[in-house]
């Protein structure tokens, strides 16, 4: 036996606004999410690595472990470990169990120097996450290795551009059938509106295909020009691809139903079916983005669907009204159409604001993220521009309520044009926003990988024990993972684990910890350390009837 010791404000409801009371209650509940949120959701972030980032070891390990904040899917061919001479030493491909990705290594002939671990994975919300870190064996290299295929930013602006194109397509496709159902003057031609709606569906289809290509480029970390058919097919195995396929199918169904609805010849069932198809289509946007990995996924998906639908109704109706009805419709007809449209637009904008505020509360996670994250700053710019648009819209609504808007169509057209131009910029900001990591995760990767948790590598004459404790906080359920290797860095099966934790400074005697063995050389346990302080962790690994070794380490536990 051998032992070693080591030194981680609401308006009052009116008679017709019963729904507004419900919305206010929903908003009040959602505002509670502005409290600091656990960063265990959203874009996956690295919370622990073994070996620890920038660690200097006395040997070359046989495997590398990277623990994320949520389950991930490795991108084939994009997880690698480079030896000091620049050659890949990962073997067999990465394996993921829970939130931990394990990379098996072969020990090179000359192991001394700095190793580079580079990874690209897909997080639960479908976004690719890439990063790298180094560790050294013996002593750091003067020049760390670099991946041979670093290409900068894969995919470039294709995905946000595709998002923007898709938003424009939704606006163009929704407006004509919306107005054709109840507000279209009998003597006005509908052929132009049908063309606009078809163009909108075409834009959505093209944008969906472009999103697929952009996702493939981001997933494999290669420029679009270097994508192979296999790369495009690989994206098809994920949940995001399934959502994109469903969206394309819904576009096809809508293309069949649309003409009769816009021409005014469809019955109530076909019109209702088109509305259901549209609602399902709206839901495909949040299902392929941040909401699926938010702290409240069901709430986020519903809010995002409402938000997309409200924008499409408001802007789609405004676009169709401006292009086809305002200029050449009789004043008496406009006097009947505009008040109804104004009420529709007001309801749509109200839902837009409620859903948008709820989304912002969830995605920011904390008030400070509004200023100290790129997501928050983009959101602020979008909100400021939207406020200007709503001021213009309020002026139009005032003219309509005074019943003078029908006689001042030139001003109304100009104001509507200004609204559409400004909201085009808002949609562009939105397209960038949905590709930006949410404010609730801003800065968490660097902070958690370097400040939270404790990782150690301790050696005795008999074996080496690598372990990590995360997040090393008092009162929380901490995870312990320990791995045992021979002096030659070969995984060493363990017959029996014994783990205790004590806090001598507070008079807390050793607490025996139950250990599971998911693998022969790997022990895992859950630690609930009641108070902060420098805890003494003692790990004993028995590897035969007579051979065992014990390592002891001090684990700083924070409040």
Kinemage of the C-alpha trace (Angstrom):
@kinemage 1
@onewidth
@group {chain A} dominant
@subgroup {mainchain}
@vectorlist {calphas} color= white
{ca unk a 1} P 0.000 0.000 0.000
{ca unk a 2} L 1.188 3.530 -0.770
{ca unk a 3} L -0.177 6.984 -0.021
{ca unk a 4} L 0.286 10.405 -1.607
{ca unk a 5} L -1.122 13.765 -0.564
{ca unk a 6} L -1.823 16.723 -2.915
{ca unk a 7} L -1.731 20.367 -1.555
{ca unk a 8} P -12.068 23.214 -7.920
{ca unk a 9} P -46.575 48.707 -15.989
{ca unk a 10} L -49.937 47.235 -16.915
{ca unk a 11} L -52.992 49.056 -18.077
{ca unk a 12} L -56.339 48.379 -16.354
{ca unk a 13} L -58.411 45.842 -18.284
{ca unk a 14} L -61.445 47.020 -20.251
{ca unk a 15} L -64.588 45.072 -20.923
{ca unk a 16} L -63.253 43.445 -24.069
{ca unk a 17} L -59.769 42.693 -22.760
{ca unk a 18} L -60.272 39.665 -20.551
{ca unk a 19} L -57.506 38.005 -22.542
{ca unk a 20} L -55.201 40.892 -21.692
{ca unk a 21} L -55.511 40.051 -17.993
{ca unk a 22} L -54.397 36.498 -18.688
{ca unk a 23} L -51.488 37.741 -20.785
{ca unk a 24} L -50.394 40.080 -17.998
{ca unk a 25} L -50.381 37.187 -15.551
{ca unk a 26} L -48.309 35.088 -17.943
{ca unk a 27} L -45.842 37.939 -18.371
{ca unk a 28} L -45.574 38.453 -14.618
{ca unk a 29} L -44.786 34.786 -14.149
{ca unk a 30} L -42.191 34.815 -16.894
{ca unk a 31} L -40.437 37.840 -15.449
{ca unk a 32} L -39.434 35.592 -12.574
{ca unk a 33} L -37.061 33.892 -14.970
{ca unk a 34} L -34.868 37.000 -14.899
{ca unk a 35} L -33.378 35.608 -11.719
{ca unk a 36} L -29.961 34.072 -12.283
{ca unk a 37} L -30.535 30.863 -14.213
{ca unk a 38} L -28.588 27.673 -14.187
{ca unk a 39} L -26.375 27.524 -17.247
{ca unk a 40} L -27.162 23.853 -17.713
{ca unk a 41} L -29.250 24.565 -20.807
{ca unk a 42} L -28.895 26.405 -24.115
{ca unk a 43} L -25.712 26.236 -26.167
{ca unk a 44} L -23.669 23.424 -24.625
{ca unk a 45} L -20.655 24.696 -22.713
{ca unk a 46} L -17.651 22.833 -21.330
{ca unk a 47} L -17.818 22.461 -17.558
{ca unk a 48} L -14.872 20.132 -16.925
{ca unk a 49} L -12.008 18.428 -18.731
{ca unk a 50} L -9.682 15.572 -17.832
{ca unk a 51} L -6.811 16.336 -18.054
{ca unk a 52} L -7.613 19.819 -16.842
{ca unk a 53} L -7.090 22.691 -19.225
{ca unk a 54} L -3.388 23.751 -19.329
{ca unk a 55} L -2.422 20.989 -16.872
{ca unk a 56} L 1.169 19.696 -16.871
{ca unk a 57} L 1.283 15.937 -16.234
{ca unk a 58} L 4.111 13.564 -15.547
{ca unk a 59} L 2.886 11.075 -18.161
{ca unk a 60} L 0.880 10.889 -21.406
{ca unk a 61} L -2.751 9.915 -20.612
{ca unk a 62} L -4.570 7.205 -22.538
{ca unk a 63} L -7.848 9.139 -22.831
{ca unk a 64} L -9.311 12.628 -22.648
{ca unk a 65} L -12.704 13.463 -21.171
{ca unk a 66} L -14.711 16.604 -21.930
{ca unk a 67} L -17.847 17.187 -19.845
{ca unk a 68} L -20.519 19.524 -21.211
{ca unk a 69} L -23.485 21.238 -19.586
{ca unk a 70} L -25.914 19.099 -21.614
{ca unk a 71} L -25.816 16.002 -23.858
{ca unk a 72} L -24.066 16.573 -27.173
{ca unk a 73} L -23.501 14.729 -30.449
{ca unk a 74} L -19.920 14.695 -31.780
{ca unk a 75} L -19.513 15.772 -35.401
{ca unk a 76} L -17.822 12.860 -37.226
{ca unk a 77} L -14.186 13.606 -37.983
{ca unk a 78} L -14.180 16.879 -36.050
{ca unk a 79} L -13.010 15.647 -32.639
{ca unk a 80} L -9.257 15.168 -32.512
{ca unk a 81} L -6.222 15.158 -30.226
{ca unk a 82} L -2.865 16.243 -31.652
{ca unk a 83} L 0.451 15.155 -30.174
{ca unk a 84} L 3.342 17.616 -29.765
{ca unk a 85} L 4.567 16.692 -33.275
{ca unk a 86} L 1.190 17.643 -34.787
{ca unk a 87} L 0.008 14.091 -35.499
{ca unk a 88} L -3.417 12.831 -34.468
{ca unk a 89} L -3.372 10.282 -31.664
{ca unk a 90} L -7.116 9.884 -31.057
{ca unk a 91} L -8.372 6.442 -31.961
{ca unk a 92} L -11.723 4.742 -32.384
{ca unk a 93} L -13.798 7.917 -32.456
{ca unk a 94} L -15.257 9.790 -29.470
{ca unk a 95} L -17.868 8.147 -27.250
{ca unk a 96} L -20.547 10.070 -25.371
{ca unk a 97} L -22.188 8.882 -22.189
{ca unk a 98} L -24.577 11.367 -20.593
{ca unk a 99} L -22.852 14.720 -20.817
{ca unk a 100} L -19.291 13.365 -20.962
{ca unk a 101} L -17.395 12.775 -24.199
{ca unk a 102} L -14.512 10.307 -23.962
{ca unk a 103} L -11.676 10.323 -26.510
{ca unk a 104} L -9.408 7.278 -26.488
{ca unk a 105} L -5.729 7.923 -27.276
{ca unk a 106} L -2.703 5.959 -28.345
{ca unk a 107} L 0.515 6.962 -26.599
{ca unk a 108} L 3.027 8.317 -29.142
{ca unk a 109} L 6.671 7.331 -29.180
{ca unk a 110} L 7.814 10.713 -27.886
{ca unk a 111} L 5.083 11.859 -25.484
{ca unk a 112} L 6.790 14.916 -23.978
{ca unk a 113} L 5.297 18.304 -24.868
{ca unk a 114} L 1.944 20.010 -25.388
{ca unk a 115} L -1.156 18.219 -26.682
{ca unk a 116} L -4.109 19.929 -28.366
{ca unk a 117} L -7.695 18.729 -27.922
{ca unk a 118} L -10.037 20.123 -30.576
{ca unk a 119} L -13.757 19.354 -30.702
{ca unk a 120} L -16.903 20.237 -32.642
{ca unk a 121} L -20.215 18.923 -31.304
{ca unk a 122} L -23.912 19.626 -31.799
{ca unk a 123} L -25.792 20.851 -28.736
{ca unk a 124} L -29.392 20.018 -27.892
{ca unk a 125} L -30.744 23.137 -29.636
{ca unk a 126} L -29.100 22.081 -32.915
{ca unk a 127} L -26.315 24.650 -32.816
{ca unk a 128} L -22.724 23.561 -33.386
{ca unk a 129} L -20.290 24.181 -30.528
{ca unk a 130} L -16.555 24.155 -31.137
{ca unk a 131} L -13.530 24.725 -28.977
{ca unk a 132} L -10.114 23.470 -27.979
{ca unk a 133} L -7.759 23.276 -25.036
{ca unk a 134} L -4.242 22.043 -24.332
{ca unk a 135} L -2.429 20.001 -21.723
{ca unk a 136} L 1.213 19.003 -21.489
{ca unk a 137} L 3.152 15.861 -20.639
{ca unk a 138} L 6.519 16.421 -18.993
{ca unk a 139} L 6.925 20.052 -20.029
{ca unk a 140} L 5.025 22.403 -22.357
{ca unk a 141} L 6.153 22.663 -25.982
{ca unk a 142} L 7.649 25.893 -27.249
{ca unk a 143} L 5.089 25.850 -30.118
{ca unk a 144} L 1.792 24.028 -29.413
{ca unk a 145} L 0.346 21.949 -32.278
{ca unk a 146} L -2.382 23.372 -34.523
{ca unk a 147} L -5.113 21.591 -36.492
{ca unk a 148} L -4.136 21.216 -40.131
{ca unk a 149} L -7.650 22.010 -41.439
{ca unk a 150} L -8.483 25.241 -39.602
{ca unk a 151} L -10.667 27.213 -42.019
{ca unk a 152} L -11.892 30.152 -39.988
{ca unk a 153} L -15.636 30.572 -39.662
{ca unk a 154} L -17.436 27.742 -41.489
{ca unk a 155} L -20.696 28.521 -43.200
{ca unk a 156} L -20.078 32.269 -43.028
{ca unk a 157} L -23.270 34.335 -43.175
{ca unk a 158} L -25.311 31.645 -44.957
{ca unk a 159} L -27.439 30.557 -41.992
{ca unk a 160} L -28.459 34.061 -40.795
{ca unk a 161} L -29.059 35.068 -44.440
{ca unk a 162} L -31.270 32.007 -44.882
{ca unk a 163} L -33.143 32.894 -41.697
{ca unk a 164} L -33.755 36.402 -42.994
{ca unk a 165} L -34.955 35.091 -46.343
{ca unk a 166} L -37.293 32.717 -44.524
{ca unk a 167} L -38.765 35.539 -42.448
{ca unk a 168} L -39.392 37.597 -45.582
{ca unk a 169} L -41.028 34.572 -47.167
{ca unk a 170} L -43.341 34.116 -44.177
{ca unk a 171} L -44.426 37.762 -44.341
{ca unk a 172} L -45.132 37.534 -48.071
{ca unk a 173} L -46.965 34.208 -47.800
{ca unk a 174} L -49.204 35.054 -44.820
{ca unk a 175} L -50.525 38.482 -45.825
{ca unk a 176} L -52.567 37.653 -48.975
{ca unk a 177} L -54.644 34.773 -47.547
{ca unk a 178} L -55.148 36.721 -44.317
{ca unk a 179} L -56.734 39.703 -46.062
{ca unk a 180} L -58.444 37.576 -48.727
{ca unk a 181} L -60.521 35.746 -46.129
{ca unk a 182} L -62.449 38.779 -44.826
{ca unk a 183} L -61.126 42.137 -45.993
{ca unk a 184} L -60.621 41.911 -49.767
{ca unk a 185} L -62.900 44.231 -51.798
{ca unk a 186} L -65.137 42.275 -54.159
{ca unk a 187} L -64.124 44.154 -57.309
{ca unk a 188} L -60.397 44.093 -56.758
{ca unk a 189} L -58.243 41.557 -58.593
{ca unk a 190} L -56.538 38.949 -56.448
{ca unk a 191} L -54.027 37.666 -58.991
{ca unk a 192} L -51.185 39.870 -57.736
{ca unk a 193} L -51.813 38.800 -54.153
{ca unk a 194} L -51.660 35.136 -55.196
{ca unk a 195} L -48.338 35.731 -56.928
{ca unk a 196} L -46.976 37.398 -53.790
{ca unk a 197} L -48.092 34.476 -51.613
{ca unk a 198} L -46.502 31.944 -53.963
{ca unk a 199} L -43.270 33.914 -54.007
{ca unk a 200} L -43.352 33.897 -50.224
{ca unk a 201} L -43.705 30.112 -50.089
{ca unk a 202} L -40.860 29.804 -52.591
{ca unk a 203} L -38.637 31.983 -50.412
{ca unk a 204} L -39.418 29.824 -47.378
{ca unk a 205} L -38.506 26.678 -49.335
{ca unk a 206} L -35.250 28.163 -50.631
{ca unk a 207} L -34.368 29.475 -47.175
{ca unk a 208} L -34.999 26.054 -45.645
{ca unk a 209} L -32.670 24.376 -48.143
{ca unk a 210} L -30.021 27.047 -47.556
{ca unk a 211} L -30.364 26.525 -43.800
{ca unk a 212} L -29.665 22.820 -44.312
{ca unk a 213} L -26.473 23.616 -46.244
{ca unk a 214} L -25.397 26.220 -43.703
{ca unk a 215} L -26.016 23.838 -40.803
{ca unk a 216} L -23.888 21.224 -42.567
{ca unk a 217} L -21.046 23.713 -43.012
{ca unk a 218} L -21.196 24.705 -39.345
{ca unk a 219} L -21.512 21.121 -38.157
{ca unk a 220} L -18.466 19.771 -39.968
{ca unk a 221} L -16.486 23.005 -39.617
{ca unk a 222} L -15.812 23.423 -43.338
{ca unk a 223} L -16.637 26.114 -45.912
{ca unk a 224} L -19.714 25.546 -48.067
{ca unk a 225} L -17.535 25.019 -51.154
{ca unk a 226} L -15.868 22.022 -49.483
{ca unk a 227} L -19.020 20.211 -48.407
{ca unk a 228} L -19.462 16.691 -49.696
{ca unk a 229} L -22.726 14.774 -50.203
{ca unk a 230} L -21.794 12.803 -47.094
{ca unk a 231} L -21.573 16.032 -45.085
{ca unk a 232} L -25.052 17.085 -46.215
{ca unk a 233} L -26.430 13.638 -45.459
{ca unk a 234} L -24.842 13.636 -42.001
{ca unk a 235} L -26.896 16.687 -41.018
{ca unk a 236} L -30.020 14.708 -41.877
{ca unk a 237} L -29.560 12.486 -38.828
{ca unk a 238} L -30.226 15.302 -36.321
{ca unk a 239} L -33.429 16.730 -34.897
{ca unk a 240} L -32.952 20.073 -36.651
{ca unk a 241} L -32.947 18.347 -40.040
{ca unk a 242} L -36.223 16.608 -39.206
{ca unk a 243} L -37.777 19.993 -38.437
{ca unk a 244} L -36.524 21.381 -41.759
{ca unk a 245} L -37.997 18.403 -43.641
{ca unk a 246} L -41.348 18.943 -41.904
{ca unk a 247} L -41.220 22.628 -42.844
{ca unk a 248} L -40.676 21.775 -46.509
{ca unk a 249} L -43.608 19.333 -46.390
{ca unk a 250} L -45.836 22.007 -44.857
{ca unk a 251} L -44.796 24.440 -47.596
{ca unk a 252} L -45.915 21.866 -50.157
{ca unk a 253} L -49.316 21.422 -48.494
{ca unk a 254} L -49.761 25.194 -48.217
{ca unk a 255} L -48.955 25.599 -51.922
{ca unk a 256} L -51.867 23.259 -52.722
{ca unk a 257} L -54.376 24.973 -50.413
{ca unk a 258} L -53.301 28.574 -51.029
{ca unk a 259} L -54.784 29.420 -54.474
{ca unk a 260} L -58.408 28.693 -53.571
{ca unk a 261} L -58.141 30.591 -50.296
{ca unk a 262} L -56.621 33.694 -51.898
{ca unk a 263} L -59.132 33.608 -54.790
{ca unk a 264} L -61.993 33.403 -52.285
{ca unk a 265} L -63.331 30.089 -53.615
{ca unk a 266} L -62.245 27.864 -50.720
{ca unk a 267} L -64.718 26.594 -48.177
{ca unk a 268} L -64.384 26.977 -44.468
{ca unk a 269} L -62.678 23.592 -44.027
{ca unk a 270} L -59.919 24.333 -46.541
{ca unk a 271} L -59.362 27.759 -45.000
{ca unk a 272} L -59.164 26.253 -41.508
{ca unk a 273} L -56.773 23.570 -42.763
{ca unk a 274} L -54.500 26.240 -44.261
{ca unk a 275} L -54.542 28.083 -40.928
{ca unk a 276} L -53.489 24.899 -39.103
{ca unk a 277} L -50.710 24.278 -41.632
{ca unk a 278} L -49.526 27.839 -41.119
{ca unk a 279} L -49.504 27.465 -37.343
{ca unk a 280} L -47.487 24.255 -37.623
{ca unk a 281} L -45.102 26.038 -39.995
{ca unk a 282} L -44.599 28.858 -37.497
{ca unk a 283} L -43.663 26.280 -34.846
{ca unk a 284} L -40.789 24.929 -36.970
{ca unk a 285} L -38.783 28.106 -36.379
{ca unk a 286} L -38.443 27.755 -32.577
{ca unk a 287} L -38.112 23.975 -32.884
{ca unk a 288} L -34.888 24.537 -34.832
{ca unk a 289} L -33.395 27.151 -32.505
{ca unk a 290} L -32.683 28.335 -28.966
{ca unk a 291} L -36.119 27.566 -27.421
{ca unk a 292} L -35.694 23.775 -27.488
{ca unk a 293} L -32.726 24.049 -25.113
{ca unk a 294} L -33.974 26.844 -22.864
{ca unk a 295} L -34.568 26.405 -19.130
{ca unk a 296} L -38.320 26.308 -19.931
{ca unk a 297} L -38.436 24.623 -23.354
{ca unk a 298} L -42.222 24.170 -23.611
{ca unk a 299} L -42.863 27.789 -22.613
{ca unk a 300} L -40.119 29.066 -24.918
{ca unk a 301} L -41.436 27.116 -27.920
{ca unk a 302} L -44.985 28.393 -27.391
{ca unk a 303} L -43.815 31.982 -26.927
{ca unk a 304} L -41.536 31.855 -29.977
{ca unk a 305} L -44.322 30.366 -32.121
{ca unk a 306} L -46.679 33.142 -31.026
{ca unk a 307} L -43.974 35.712 -31.712
{ca unk a 308} L -43.297 34.456 -35.255
{ca unk a 309} L -47.017 34.178 -36.031
{ca unk a 310} L -47.751 37.679 -34.729
{ca unk a 311} L -44.939 39.193 -36.804
{ca unk a 312} L -46.133 37.376 -39.936
{ca unk a 313} L -49.738 38.488 -39.416
{ca unk a 314} L -48.844 42.097 -38.685
{ca unk a 315} L -46.238 42.649 -41.376
{ca unk a 316} L -47.827 40.314 -43.921
{ca unk a 317} L -51.152 42.094 -43.663
{ca unk a 318} L -49.470 45.506 -43.768
{ca unk a 319} L -47.445 44.565 -46.856
{ca unk a 320} L -50.488 43.234 -48.720
{ca unk a 321} L -52.597 46.235 -47.729
{ca unk a 322} L -49.902 48.681 -48.834
{ca unk a 323} L -49.100 47.031 -52.165
{ca unk a 324} L -52.580 46.043 -53.366
{ca unk a 325} L -55.344 47.953 -51.558
{ca unk a 326} L -54.376 51.397 -50.302
{ca unk a 327} L -53.672 53.166 -53.594
{ca unk a 328} L -56.608 52.229 -55.851
{ca unk a 329} L -59.428 51.333 -53.475
{ca unk a 330} L -62.420 53.654 -53.093
{ca unk a 331} L -62.419 55.813 -49.999
{ca unk a 332} L -65.712 54.365 -48.748
{ca unk a 333} L -64.358 50.823 -49.028
{ca unk a 334} L -61.169 51.779 -47.219
{ca unk a 335} L -63.284 53.354 -44.478
{ca unk a 336} L -64.679 49.850 -43.798
{ca unk a 337} L -61.437 47.900 -44.322
{ca unk a 338} L -58.981 50.009 -42.333
{ca unk a 339} L -60.731 49.905 -38.924
{ca unk a 340} L -60.983 46.114 -39.080
{ca unk a 341} L -57.354 45.782 -40.126
{ca unk a 342} L -56.309 48.213 -37.387
{ca unk a 343} L -57.938 45.981 -34.764
{ca unk a 344} L -56.250 42.893 -36.193
{ca unk a 345} L -52.881 44.609 -36.233
{ca unk a 346} L -53.324 45.847 -32.673
{ca unk a 347} L -54.032 42.332 -31.426
{ca unk a 348} L -51.047 40.953 -33.364
{ca unk a 349} L -48.706 43.612 -31.989
{ca unk a 350} L -49.976 42.977 -28.457
{ca unk a 351} L -49.207 39.264 -28.724
{ca unk a 352} L -45.873 40.094 -30.326
{ca unk a 353} L -44.845 42.282 -27.397
{ca unk a 354} L -46.026 39.848 -24.722
{ca unk a 355} L -44.314 36.882 -26.353
{ca unk a 356} L -41.191 38.911 -27.089
{ca unk a 357} L -40.846 40.056 -23.493
{ca unk a 358} L -41.298 36.493 -22.255
{ca unk a 359} L -38.661 35.223 -24.668
{ca unk a 360} L -36.259 37.970 -23.646
{ca unk a 361} L -36.697 37.130 -19.960
{ca unk a 362} L -35.869 33.471 -20.586
{ca unk a 363} L -33.040 33.930 -23.083
{ca unk a 364} L -31.275 36.698 -21.139
{ca unk a 365} L -31.469 34.826 -17.847
{ca unk a 366} L -30.251 37.832 -15.865
{ca unk a 367} L -30.770 41.606 -16.246
{ca unk a 368} L -27.047 42.329 -16.602
{ca unk a 369} L -26.937 40.197 -19.786
{ca unk a 370} L -28.831 42.958 -21.576
{ca unk a 371} L -25.628 45.010 -21.556
{ca unk a 372} L -22.759 42.585 -21.066
{ca unk a 373} L -23.627 40.054 -23.808
{ca unk a 374} L -23.786 40.329 -27.587
{ca unk a 375} L -27.249 38.769 -27.452
{ca unk a 376} L -28.490 41.441 -25.042
{ca unk a 377} L -27.068 44.313 -27.101
{ca unk a 378} L -28.633 42.986 -30.297
{ca unk a 379} L -31.920 42.558 -28.463
{ca unk a 380} L -31.729 46.153 -27.227
{ca unk a 381} L -31.117 47.461 -30.756
{ca unk a 382} L -34.050 45.432 -32.057
{ca unk a 383} L -36.337 46.721 -29.292
{ca unk a 384} L -35.329 50.354 -29.899
{ca unk a 385} L -36.034 50.127 -33.625
{ca unk a 386} L -39.304 48.320 -32.999
{ca unk a 387} L -40.351 51.098 -30.612
{ca unk a 388} L -39.911 53.654 -33.408
{ca unk a 389} L -42.048 51.505 -35.717
{ca unk a 390} L -44.780 51.245 -33.106
{ca unk a 391} L -44.844 55.047 -32.704
{ca unk a 392} L -45.503 55.372 -36.448
{ca unk a 393} L -48.147 52.634 -36.260
{ca unk a 394} L -49.827 54.426 -33.352
{ca unk a 395} L -50.098 57.573 -35.494
{ca unk a 396} L -51.807 55.575 -38.245
{ca unk a 397} L -54.191 53.978 -35.775
{ca unk a 398} L -55.129 57.422 -34.466
{ca unk a 399} L -56.074 58.569 -37.984
{ca unk a 400} L -58.143 55.418 -38.470
{ca unk a 401} L -59.989 55.903 -35.172
{ca unk a 402} L -60.716 59.499 -36.161
{ca unk a 403} L -62.080 58.122 -39.480
{ca unk a 404} L -59.846 60.354 -41.596
{ca unk a 405} L -57.266 57.795 -42.741
{ca unk a 406} L -59.301 56.737 -45.820
{ca unk a 407} L -59.118 60.303 -47.110
{ca unk a 408} L -55.375 60.624 -46.464
{ca unk a 409} L -54.106 57.534 -48.256
{ca unk a 410} L -50.904 59.226 -49.420
{ca unk a 411} L -49.776 59.765 -45.824
{ca unk a 412} L -50.939 56.308 -44.817
{ca unk a 413} L -48.980 54.708 -47.676
{ca unk a 414} L -45.820 56.604 -46.771
{ca unk a 415} L -46.156 55.697 -43.097
{ca unk a 416} L -46.771 52.056 -43.977
{ca unk a 417} L -43.711 52.086 -46.220
{ca unk a 418} L -41.634 53.478 -43.381
{ca unk a 419} L -42.954 50.741 -41.093
{ca unk a 420} L -42.063 48.033 -43.604
{ca unk a 421} L -38.580 49.434 -44.212
{ca unk a 422} L -37.809 49.671 -40.515
{ca unk a 423} L -39.213 46.225 -39.769
{ca unk a 424} L -37.057 44.793 -42.560
{ca unk a 425} L -34.071 45.886 -40.481
{ca unk a 426} L -35.718 44.421 -37.360
{ca unk a 427} L -36.038 41.072 -39.149
{ca unk a 428} L -32.367 41.246 -40.138
{ca unk a 429} L -31.406 41.797 -36.497
{ca unk a 430} L -33.631 38.872 -35.552
{ca unk a 431} L -31.884 36.626 -38.073
{ca unk a 432} L -28.538 37.467 -36.455
{ca unk a 433} L -30.005 37.202 -32.957
{ca unk a 434} L -31.159 33.598 -33.350
{ca unk a 435} L -27.606 32.591 -34.316
{ca unk a 436} L -26.094 34.330 -31.268
{ca unk a 437} L -25.600 32.397 -28.005
{ca unk a 438} L -28.309 33.465 -25.520
{ca unk a 439} L -27.410 35.969 -22.836
{ca unk a 440} L -27.908 33.354 -20.145
{ca unk a 441} L -24.831 31.438 -21.412
{ca unk a 442} L -22.598 34.413 -22.209
{ca unk a 443} L -19.157 33.882 -20.740
{ca unk a 444} L -20.099 30.669 -18.963
{ca unk a 445} L -17.696 28.397 -20.853
{ca unk a 446} L -14.537 30.255 -19.894
{ca unk a 447} L -15.767 30.909 -16.374
{ca unk a 448} L -16.885 27.381 -15.623
{ca unk a 449} L -13.980 25.592 -17.243
{ca unk a 450} L -11.434 27.587 -15.276
{ca unk a 451} L -13.070 28.540 -11.977
{ca unk a 452} L -15.692 25.906 -11.144
{ca unk a 453} L -14.846 22.398 -10.141
{ca unk a 454} L -11.628 20.776 -9.037
{ca unk a 455} L -9.505 18.347 -11.062
{ca unk a 456} L -6.387 16.529 -9.903
{ca unk a 457} L -3.982 13.905 -11.176
{ca unk a 458} L -2.216 12.043 -8.326
{ca unk a 459} L 0.311 9.231 -8.637
{ca unk a 460} L 1.627 6.533 -6.296
{ca unk a 461} L 4.184 3.803 -6.910
{ca unk a 462} L 1.357 1.491 -7.927
{ca unk a 463} L -1.018 3.612 -10.003
{ca unk a 464} L -2.244 7.063 -11.052
{ca unk a 465} L -5.655 8.461 -10.118
{ca unk a 466} L -7.240 11.284 -12.095
{ca unk a 467} L -10.390 12.768 -10.596
{ca unk a 468} L -12.630 15.800 -10.858
{ca unk a 469} L -15.321 17.216 -8.569
{ca unk a 470} L -17.928 19.489 -10.149
{ca unk a 471} L -19.117 22.116 -9.353
{ca unk a 472} L -17.488 21.959 -5.871
{ca unk a 473} L -20.262 23.962 -4.220
{ca unk a 474} L -21.666 23.537 -0.723
{ca unk a 475} L -25.246 22.301 -0.459
{ca unk a 476} L -25.410 21.212 -4.111
{ca unk a 477} L -25.202 17.713 -5.518
{ca unk a 478} L -21.613 17.508 -6.754
{ca unk a 479} L -20.410 14.850 -9.172
{ca unk a 480} L -17.176 12.928 -8.651
{ca unk a 481} L -15.456 11.020 -11.449
{ca unk a 482} L -12.229 9.119 -10.826
{ca unk a 483} L -10.088 7.152 -13.293
{ca unk a 484} L -7.229 4.786 -12.470
{ca unk a 485} L -4.214 4.071 -14.699
{ca unk a 486} L -1.013 2.057 -14.405
{ca unk a 487} L 2.324 3.941 -14.348
{ca unk a 488} L 2.426 3.228 -18.109
{ca unk a 489} L -0.885 5.121 -18.575
{ca unk a 490} L -2.902 1.965 -19.287
{ca unk a 491} L -6.449 1.887 -17.782
{ca unk a 492} L -6.326 -0.169 -14.587
{ca unk a 493} L -9.481 -2.095 -13.560
{ca unk a 494} L -10.497 -1.514 -9.954
{ca unk a 495} L -11.930 -4.307 -7.822
{ca unk a 496} L -13.215 -2.053 -5.046
{ca unk a 497} L -13.512 1.714 -4.509
{ca unk a 498} L -13.500 3.449 -1.131
{ca unk a 499} L -14.116 7.193 -1.062
{ca unk a 500} L -14.485 9.434 1.984
{ca unk a 501} L -14.856 13.185 2.441
{ca unk a 502} L -14.082 15.066 5.652
{ca unk a 503} L -13.781 18.646 6.841
{ca unk a 504} L -11.414 18.585 9.838
{ca unk a 505} L -11.517 22.354 10.297
{ca unk a 506} L -15.253 22.210 11.053
{ca unk a 507} L -15.075 18.984 13.037
{ca unk a 508} L -16.808 16.929 10.319
{ca unk a 509} L -15.523 13.365 10.421
{ca unk a 510} L -15.062 11.312 7.231
{ca unk a 511} L -18.260 10.656 5.309
{ca unk a 512} L -18.273 7.439 3.303
{ca unk a 513} L -19.430 7.956 -0.286
{ca unk a 514} L -21.217 5.296 -2.358
{ca unk a 515} L -19.341 4.706 -5.616
{ca unk a 516} L -20.680 3.291 -8.884
{ca unk a 517} L -18.400 1.743 -11.500
{ca unk a 518} L -19.689 2.515 -15.015
{ca unk a 519} L -16.387 1.132 -16.371
{ca unk a 520} L -13.697 -1.133 -14.885
{ca unk a 521} L -11.263 1.751 -14.311
{ca unk a 522} L -13.863 4.482 -13.737
{ca unk a 523} L -15.659 5.288 -10.485
{ca unk a 524} L -18.437 7.879 -10.172
{ca unk a 525} L -20.300 9.225 -7.164
{ca unk a 526} L -22.610 12.001 -6.019
{ca unk a 527} L -21.320 14.209 -3.201
{ca unk a 528} L -23.454 16.523 -1.124
{ca unk a 529} L -21.016 18.599 0.928
{ca unk a 530} L -23.078 20.565 3.468
{ca unk a 531} L -20.741 23.463 4.262
{ca unk a 532} L -17.976 25.324 2.408
{ca unk a 533} L -14.332 24.867 3.270
{ca unk a 534} L -11.234 22.856 2.370
{ca unk a 535} L -12.561 19.288 2.314
{ca unk a 536} L -10.213 16.326 2.451
{ca unk a 537} L -11.066 13.770 -0.218
{ca unk a 538} L -9.582 10.319 0.210
{ca unk a 539} L -9.803 7.808 -2.650
{ca unk a 540} L -8.711 4.199 -2.262
{ca unk a 541} L -8.587 1.892 -5.272
{ca unk a 542} L -8.136 -1.852 -4.625
{ca unk a 543} L -6.907 -3.543 -7.777
{ca unk a 544} L -6.403 -7.089 -6.457
{ca unk a 545} L -6.799 -9.109 -3.292
{ca unk a 546} L -3.598 -7.658 -1.867
{ca unk a 547} L -2.837 -4.509 -3.877
{ca unk a 548} L -4.450 -1.163 -3.302
{ca unk a 549} L -3.425 2.461 -3.256
{ca unk a 550} L -4.795 5.571 -1.607
{ca unk a 551} L -4.560 9.189 -2.690
{ca unk a 552} L -5.623 12.186 -0.639
{ca unk a 553} L -6.442 15.648 -1.981
{ca unk a 554} L -7.753 18.934 -0.636
{ca unk a 555} L -10.911 20.086 -2.461
{ca unk a 556} L -11.881 23.745 -1.927
{ca unk a 557} L -15.685 23.867 -1.712
{ca unk a 558} L -17.311 27.236 -2.310
{ca unk a 559} L -20.580 28.550 -0.809
